[in-house]
């Protein structure tokens, strides 16, 4: 699985305290029911990042199947509870 990083998406996720390698690890380790597809055609995954911190990563697949991350952020408290109930 290849990822495409540029100044825009690297800077955007950095605003939420996320590094590219951490976002990549969440996407690579996605477990069912992820990735989920939105109406806009983006893909969403949730899972543990660095140190077990729970993250949400939103991305699109380029025509060559390269992953282009468009958003990443830590889960809020409600999202964490829901995730933990589902995966523990």
Buried (B, 14 or more C-beta within 10 A) or exposed (E): EEBEBEEEBBEBBEEEBBBBEBBBBBBEEBEEEBBEEEEEEBBBBBBBBEEEBBBBBBBBBEEEEEBBBBBBBBBEEEBBEEBEEEEE
